[in-house]
Amino acid sequence: MVDESGEVFYTYKSLFFMAGSHASDTFCHPGIAYIMYLLHRRAGGTLDEIFSWKILVAAFVLARFWSLVHNLNHNGKVGFWYVGHDVYHILDLECFEAAYGAEGLAFAFMIGHNIFHRIYTKLQKMKE
């Protein structure tokens, strides 16, 4: 909660809702991704299809577009990495550094997987 001056203060009710929000974020985002992965595998899909260049580019563009929309809506400026301190009433931005760092690591892992897989496949074909 925020008082009249914009300073954050906590009540038992706000802490309860904050804990519930963080718990649902923690379990729902990876949970939904895992369910989608299982459905994809059940339909005969592979991990290589999920890490395809088309999917990676689309995911990156969607993430930047979503940040652009938030920046324009909340700040009236063009920006491709949104830091929502104006919405969430947080006093420091360390949590956004971790979030964008994790996003960067995930994209780096998937790009590395694509490059390694392409090289590995070519080497396997050369052996044949």
Secondary structure, 3 states (H helix, E strand, C coil): CECCCCCECCCHHHHHHHHHHHHHHHHHHHHHHHHHHHHHHHCCCCHHHHCCHHHHHHHHHHHHHHHHHHHHHHHCCCCCCCCCHHHHCCCCCHHHHHHHHHHHHHHHHHHHHHHHHHHHHHHHHHHC
